[in-house]
Amino acid sequence: MKNKKTLGTGRFLHLVEVDRWEYVDRVIASGVVAVAAVTDDARLILVEQFRPPVGRPVIELPAGLCGDDPGAAGEPLADAACRELLEETGYEVVGGPQSLQLLLTVPSSAGLSSEVVTIFLARGVRRVAAGGGVEGENIVVHAPKLDEAADWLLARARDGVLLDPKVFVGLRFALD
């Protein structure tokens, strides 16, 4: 990119400036994925974890990085989505990556980061493990009924939990 200057470098992020606009570039990972996962009994699988940048717990779609592990360069986005869903929630995508439906690609925070998130829909997921994420993540898995999810989410927000807006994108497509 023309006039791009690196202002700072961390292990996973670069702070850059382009024409006086400062933002963050993610390094190492080749993409970011999220999954709107729905069980056969019409439940939306969500995760909750404490996020240090906002100092509060956040409810999100299961999500993660693509191609960030050693030897995982070139990992397909759908493969990463299945891997992250299983790792964070213990639910697997029946039929594997080819059964995922690509919904959209959206910016995570267009004014702050170059990162975009590819959101998939997975129907008929089933629980095969405990989930909870990798060491240090302390992920809590929730599975509200689809027809009650919006009210459940708003009640959690009233309790002080932050809601990632991508949850509502996933919920909208899951209700179709």
C-alpha positions in Angstrom: 0.0 0.0 0.0 1.3 3.4 -0.9 2.6 5.6 2.0 2.2 2.8 4.5 4.5 3.2 7.5 5.0 0.8 10.4 4.7 2.7 13.7 5.0 -0.3 16.1 5.3 -4.1 16.0 4.1 -6.7 18.5 4.1 -10.5 18.3 0.8 -10.6 16.5 0.0 -7.0 15.4 1.5 -4.1 13.6 0.4 -0.5 14.2 0.6 1.2 10.8 -0.1 4.6 9.3 -1.4 5.4 5.9 -2.0 9.0 5.0 -2.3 10.0 8.7 -4.7 7.1 9.4 -3.5 4.8 12.1 -4.7 1.2 12.3 -3.7 -2.3 13.2 -2.7 -5.1 10.8 -2.7 -8.7 12.0 0.5 -10.6 11.2 0.9 -14.4 10.9 -2.8 -15.3 10.3 -4.2 -15.4 6.8 -7.8 -14.8 7.8 -10.4 -14.7 10.6 -13.5 -16.9 10.7 -16.7 -17.1 12.7 -19.4 -19.7 12.7 -23.1 -19.4 13.3 -23.6 -23.0 14.5 -27.1 -24.4 14.9 -28.0 -27.7 16.5 -30.7 -30.1 15.2 -32.9 -29.0 18.1 -32.7 -25.3 17.0 -30.1 -23.9 19.4 -27.5 -21.3 18.4 -24.0 -22.1 19.8 -22.3 -19.0 21.3 -19.2 -18.5 23.4 -18.5 -16.1 26.2 -15.1 -15.0 27.4 -13.4 -12.2 29.2 -11.8 -9.8 26.7 -9.0 -7.7 28.2 -9.3 -4.8 25.7 -12.8 -4.0 26.9 -12.4 -5.3 30.4 -15.6 -7.3 30.4 -17.0 -10.6 29.2 -18.2 -10.7 25.6 -20.7 -13.1 24.0 -19.6 -14.0 20.4 -20.0 -16.5 17.6 -17.3 -19.2 17.9 -14.4 -17.7 16.0 -10.7 -17.7 15.4 -7.7 -17.2 13.2 -6.9 -19.1 10.1 -3.3 -20.2 9.2 -1.8 -18.9 12.5 -0.5 -22.2 13.8 3.0 -23.4 12.7 2.7 -25.4 9.4 -0.9 -24.1 8.8 0.0 -21.5 6.1 -2.6 -21.8 3.4 -5.3 -23.3 5.7 -8.7 -23.0 4.0 -11.1 -20.7 5.8 -13.8 -23.5 6.1 -11.3 -25.8 7.7 -10.3 -23.1 10.2 -14.0 -22.5 11.0 -14.6 -26.2 11.7 -11.4 -26.4 13.8 -12.3 -23.3 15.9 -15.9 -24.4 16.5 -14.7 -27.7 17.8 -11.9 -26.2 19.9 -14.0 -23.5 21.5 -17.3 -25.3 21.9 -16.8 -29.0 21.5 -19.3 -29.0 18.7 -18.4 -30.5 15.3 -19.7 -29.7 11.9 -21.4 -32.8 10.6 -20.2 -33.3 7.0 -17.1 -31.3 7.6 -16.0 -28.1 5.9 -17.8 -28.7 2.7 -21.1 -28.6 4.5 -20.6 -25.0 5.7 -22.5 -22.2 4.0 -20.5 -19.1 3.4 -22.6 -16.1 4.6 -20.5 -13.0 4.3 -17.1 -11.3 4.9 -17.3 -8.3 7.2 -14.8 -5.9 8.8 -14.2 -6.5 12.5 -13.7 -2.8 13.2 -13.2 -0.9 9.9 -11.8 2.3 11.6 -9.3 0.4 13.8 -8.1 -2.7 11.9 -7.6 -4.1 8.5 -9.0 -7.4 9.7 -12.0 -8.9 8.0 -14.1 -11.9 9.3 -15.6 -14.6 7.1 -18.8 -15.8 8.6 -20.1 -19.3 7.9 -23.4 -21.0 8.8 -23.3 -24.6 10.1 -26.6 -26.5 10.6 -26.9 -29.8 12.5 -23.8 -29.4 14.6 -23.3 -32.0 17.4 -21.4 -31.9 20.6 -18.5 -34.4 20.7 -16.1 -32.8 23.3 -16.1 -30.3 26.2 -14.8 -27.3 24.3 -13.6 -24.3 26.3 -10.8 -23.2 24.0 -7.0 -23.5 24.3 -5.1 -22.8 27.5 -5.9 -19.4 29.0 -9.1 -18.8 27.0 -11.6 -20.0 29.7 -14.5 -20.0 27.2 -18.1 -20.6 28.4 -20.4 -22.2 25.9 -24.0 -21.2 25.6 -26.8 -22.7 23.5 -30.0 -20.6 23.6 -33.0 -21.7 21.6 -33.1 -19.8 18.3 -36.5 -18.4 18.9 -35.4 -17.1 22.4 -31.9 -16.1 21.5 -32.5 -12.4 20.9 -34.2 -11.9 24.3 -31.6 -14.0 26.1 -28.8 -11.9 24.5 -30.5 -8.6 25.5 -31.0 -9.9 29.1 -27.3 -10.7 29.2 -26.4 -7.2 27.9 -28.6 -5.7 30.7 -26.4 -7.8 33.1 -23.3 -6.0 31.8 -22.0 -8.6 29.3 -21.0 -7.1 26.0 -22.4 -8.5 22.8 -20.4 -8.8 19.6 -22.7 -7.5 16.8 -21.7 -10.5 14.6 -23.9 -12.6 16.9 -26.9 -10.8 15.5 -25.8 -11.4 11.9 -25.4 -15.1 12.7 -28.8 -15.2 14.4 -30.5 -13.6 11.5 -29.2 -16.2 9.0 -29.8 -19.1 11.5 -33.5 -18.1 11.7 -34.0 -18.5 8.0 
